[in-house]
Amino acid sequence: MHTDGKSRPKRAVKKPETFYNEHGHESGHGNDPFTLVPVGYYPNQKSAPFTVDIASNALLVMEFHSHLAYTEIIGLLGGRVVHKEDGSKQLKVEYVFPCRSTSTGIQCEMDPVSEMAAREVFEQKGLHVVGWYHSHPTFEPEPSIRDIENQTSYQDLFRDDASGVEPFIGVIITPYNSRNIVSDRSQFQFIHISKRWNLNNSYRLPFACLHNITQCETISNEVVEIIQNLITEYRTYEHKIDMNLRYGDITRLEKLMRSLKNHLFMSPENNEKFLLDLKEMIQKNFHGAISPQEEIPRQIDTIIHSLAI
């Protein structure tokens, strides 16, 4: 693999713990907050506090966002909690709002102004904040101890006192992992922090969410506009990805296109048309001189029109 010339912090990985393992591992407040902790897995659906259903268009936006920067990106998930007849609960993720971050390369904090903007959009749509997402650009999508602390704080904030359920998830995306270079799929990890603690009670243990993907048969105008806004925002970003750099045997632009294709469920013709138009938009507007203000909106109109079949 060709490197991008930028140094990356190495993340230490702890031995995983599982829900059905009686033994924990030594840890403590003195640990490096960037140490990764592999998730555990619930033995069955009944053991999980809820299941997750996420729209493919939401995955599409998160996928696109994660490919744009060497630093970690961040955003919020909008949706609702559904109480099913059998007494189980389902957390439905229907919308993604990419937020600005105050990332320093090895940590990522959400800009409070964009967080408030996300909440306003969710309220207008009748949705609630049900999660957040961020990227680990080049290393495993396991939560760090700091991620666990942030996720736990969010869950405490959104806890239903009556049931004790904490309907808030975290999603971690890794687009450029050299250990996964043979795959055209980015790595996604859906996490929820369990009520179990590690051996010395310094943090609660992370678990993988049981999740299902709802396949969207169209790409909405709003999704296309979100993508356009991301291109506009990141084309002048100091740490944006050079899409012309190699990623194994392909360019990073080609890696992005292949990864996005995994979240498209339109007709094969519309899938290819969408990707070709998007690729052209990125080539014209993400690198080099900034295009005239009307250039991207015109291309957006072209994409939207091509999907209106």
Secondary structure as GFF3:
##gff-version 3
##sequence-region A 1 309
A	DSSP	three_ten_helix	45	47	.	.	.	ID=ss1
A	DSSP	beta_strand	51	55	.	.	.	ID=ss2
A	DSSP	alpha_helix	56	66	.	.	.	ID=ss3
A	DSSP	beta_strand	74	83	.	.	.	ID=ss4
A	DSSP	beta_strand	89	99	.	.	.	ID=ss5
A	DSSP	alpha_helix	112	124	.	.	.	ID=ss6
A	DSSP	beta_strand	128	135	.	.	.	ID=ss7
A	DSSP	alpha_helix	145	157	.	.	.	ID=ss8
A	DSSP	beta_strand	169	174	.	.	.	ID=ss9
A	DSSP	three_ten_helix	178	180	.	.	.	ID=ss10
A	DSSP	beta_strand	187	197	.	.	.	ID=ss11
A	DSSP	beta_strand	204	208	.	.	.	ID=ss12
A	DSSP	beta_strand	211	214	.	.	.	ID=ss13
A	DSSP	alpha_helix	221	234	.	.	.	ID=ss14
A	DSSP	beta_strand	246	247	.	.	.	ID=ss15
A	DSSP	beta_strand	250	251	.	.	.	ID=ss16
A	DSSP	alpha_helix	252	261	.	.	.	ID=ss17
A	DSSP	alpha_helix	268	285	.	.	.	ID=ss18
A	DSSP	alpha_helix	295	307	.	.	.	ID=ss19
###
